Amino acid sequence: LLVTLEPKGGKRGTYLFISDKIDGEYTLKARVTPESMYSLDGTLYEEDGQKYIVYCYEWVEAHDGQIRVVKLNDDLSIDLTSDKLLFKASDNIFYSKHGVNLITDGPYIYKDNNILKMLWSTFGIGKGYMLLSASSKGGIMDEWVQDTLVYDKDGGHGMIFETFNGDKKILMHSPN
């Protein structure tokens, strides 16, 4: 279970909790975003046997919110030397400032026709909260390009799931 928490006297971050059963007691395993950064919305992704956390370096500190990635070690601790910027909120053409800051929220990684894609959220020009798509022609650590606006009616934090009939659906919250 990945949860964003803000510890007393510390910076907000994503934490990994583990349990033997879905409704069982969960135990804190590790913080999986850098302790030196305000971060949130960590998402687990695995590529070629390597586990990663894709997360947002929060606008409250970065001002131009960022989507970043960090490798997980075998013991599920983070490899700080691998921490990498994938893109910033200002890299897309649909954003607007939220006060003086640019927002990144809710990264979700998936493959579509063997292309690595990401859903993520921000505030859009005259649209409120919105869901966007980015893609990488290589792997998670390669260059990311902003694709398209997915939803602009004040909703975001999108995830994709497949129904029992094989139909793909987006799940998100709306309104913001």
C-alpha positions as CSV (number, residue, x, y, z in Angstrom):
1,L,0.0,0.0,0.0
2,L,1.5,3.4,-1.0
3,V,0.3,6.3,1.0
4,T,1.2,10.0,1.0
5,L,1.8,11.3,4.6
6,E,3.4,14.3,6.2
7,P,5.3,13.3,9.4
8,K,5.6,15.8,12.3
9,G,8.6,18.0,11.7
10,G,9.2,16.4,8.2
11,K,8.3,16.8,4.6
12,R,5.3,15.1,3.0
13,G,6.2,12.0,1.1
14,T,5.0,8.6,-0.1
15,Y,5.4,5.6,2.3
16,L,5.2,1.9,1.6
17,F,3.1,-0.3,4.0
18,I,3.0,-4.1,3.7
19,S,0.6,-6.8,4.8
20,D,0.0,-10.5,4.2
21,K,-3.6,-9.9,3.3
22,I,-5.6,-7.0,1.8
23,D,-7.7,-6.4,4.9
24,G,-5.0,-7.2,7.4
25,E,-2.8,-5.0,9.5
26,Y,-0.3,-3.0,7.5
27,T,3.3,-2.3,8.7
28,L,5.4,0.6,7.6
29,K,8.2,-0.7,5.4
30,A,9.9,2.4,4.1
31,R,9.5,5.9,2.8
32,V,9.9,5.6,-1.0
33,T,10.4,9.2,-2.0
34,P,13.3,11.4,-1.0
35,E,13.0,12.8,2.6
36,S,14.6,16.0,1.5
37,M,11.7,16.9,-0.9
38,Y,8.0,17.6,-0.5
39,S,6.6,14.8,-2.6
40,L,3.3,13.0,-3.1
41,D,1.3,10.5,-5.2
42,G,4.0,7.8,-5.5
43,T,3.2,5.1,-8.1
44,L,4.9,1.7,-8.3
45,Y,6.2,0.6,-11.8
46,E,8.3,-2.4,-12.7
47,E,10.4,-2.6,-15.9
48,D,12.7,-5.5,-16.8
49,G,12.6,-6.8,-13.2
50,Q,13.6,-3.3,-11.7
51,K,11.0,-1.6,-9.4
52,Y,10.6,2.2,-9.6
53,I,8.5,4.8,-7.8
54,V,7.2,7.6,-10.1
55,Y,6.2,10.5,-7.9
56,C,5.5,14.3,-7.9
57,Y,8.0,16.7,-6.5
58,E,5.4,19.0,-5.0
59,W,4.7,22.5,-6.2
60,V,4.7,23.8,-2.6
61,E,8.5,23.5,-2.8
62,A,9.4,23.2,-6.5
63,H,6.9,25.9,-7.7
64,D,7.0,24.3,-11.1
65,G,5.8,20.8,-10.1
66,Q,7.8,17.9,-11.3
67,I,7.2,14.2,-12.2
68,R,10.3,12.2,-11.0
69,V,11.3,8.6,-10.8
70,V,13.6,6.7,-8.4
71,K,14.7,3.1,-8.4
72,L,13.8,0.8,-5.5
73,N,16.5,-1.5,-4.1
74,D,15.8,-5.2,-3.5
75,D,14.9,-4.4,0.1
76,L,12.4,-1.7,-1.2
77,S,14.4,1.2,0.0
78,I,15.1,4.0,-2.6
79,D,18.3,4.4,-4.5
80,L,18.8,8.2,-4.2
81,T,21.5,8.2,-6.8
82,S,18.9,7.1,-9.4
83,D,16.4,10.0,-8.7
84,K,15.6,11.6,-12.1
85,L,13.4,14.4,-13.4
86,L,11.0,13.1,-16.1
87,F,9.2,16.4,-16.8
88,K,7.8,19.6,-15.2
89,A,4.3,21.0,-15.2
90,S,5.4,23.8,-17.5
91,D,6.4,21.2,-20.2
92,N,2.8,20.9,-21.3
93,I,0.8,23.5,-23.2
94,F,-2.5,23.2,-21.3
95,Y,-1.3,24.2,-17.8
96,S,-2.2,27.3,-15.9
97,K,-0.7,28.7,-12.7
98,H,-2.3,27.9,-9.4
99,G,-1.3,31.1,-7.7
100,V,2.4,31.4,-8.5
101,N,2.8,27.6,-8.8
102,L,2.4,24.9,-11.4
103,I,0.9,21.6,-10.3
104,T,1.8,18.0,-11.0
105,D,-0.5,15.3,-9.4
106,G,-1.3,11.6,-9.7
107,P,1.1,10.0,-12.1
108,Y,-0.1,6.6,-13.4
109,I,2.1,4.5,-15.7
110,Y,0.8,2.0,-18.3
111,K,1.5,0.5,-21.7
112,D,-0.6,1.2,-24.8
113,N,0.4,-0.7,-28.0
114,N,3.9,-1.3,-26.4
115,I,4.4,2.5,-25.8
116,L,5.0,3.5,-22.2
117,K,2.3,6.1,-21.3
118,M,1.6,8.2,-18.2
119,L,-1.6,9.8,-17.1
120,W,-1.1,12.9,-14.8
121,S,-3.0,15.8,-13.6
122,T,-2.7,19.6,-13.4
123,F,-4.8,22.8,-13.6
124,G,-5.7,23.9,-17.1
125,I,-6.3,27.3,-18.7
126,G,-9.9,28.1,-17.9
127,K,-10.7,24.5,-17.3
128,G,-9.9,23.7,-13.7
129,Y,-8.4,20.4,-12.8
130,M,-7.5,18.2,-15.8
131,L,-6.0,14.9,-16.9
132,L,-3.1,14.8,-19.4
133,S,-1.1,12.1,-21.2
134,A,2.6,11.8,-21.7
135,S,4.7,9.0,-23.4
136,S,8.2,7.6,-23.6
137,K,9.4,5.9,-26.7
138,G,11.9,4.0,-24.5
139,G,11.7,3.0,-20.9
140,I,10.8,4.7,-17.7
141,M,14.1,6.5,-17.4
142,D,14.1,7.8,-21.0
143,E,12.8,11.1,-22.4
144,W,9.1,11.9,-21.9
145,V,6.9,13.9,-24.4
146,Q,3.6,15.5,-23.6
147,D,0.9,13.9,-25.7
148,T,-2.6,15.1,-25.3
149,L,-5.4,16.4,-23.1
150,V,-7.5,13.5,-21.9
151,Y,-10.1,15.2,-19.7
152,D,-10.7,18.9,-19.0
153,K,-13.9,19.1,-17.0
154,D,-12.4,19.5,-13.5
155,G,-11.2,15.9,-12.8
156,G,-8.0,14.0,-12.5
157,H,-5.8,11.4,-10.8
158,G,-6.7,8.9,-13.5
159,M,-6.0,5.2,-13.6
160,I,-6.9,2.6,-16.1
161,F,-8.4,-0.8,-15.4
162,E,-9.8,-3.6,-17.5
163,T,-13.3,-4.9,-17.0
164,F,-14.1,-8.6,-16.8
165,N,-15.2,-8.3,-20.5
166,G,-11.8,-6.9,-21.5
167,D,-13.0,-3.3,-21.9
168,K,-10.5,-0.6,-20.8
169,K,-11.9,2.2,-18.5
170,I,-10.4,5.3,-16.9
171,L,-11.2,5.8,-13.2
172,M,-10.7,9.3,-11.8
173,H,-12.2,11.8,-9.4
174,S,-14.4,14.6,-10.6
175,P,-15.0,17.3,-9.6
176,N,-11.8,18.3,-8.0
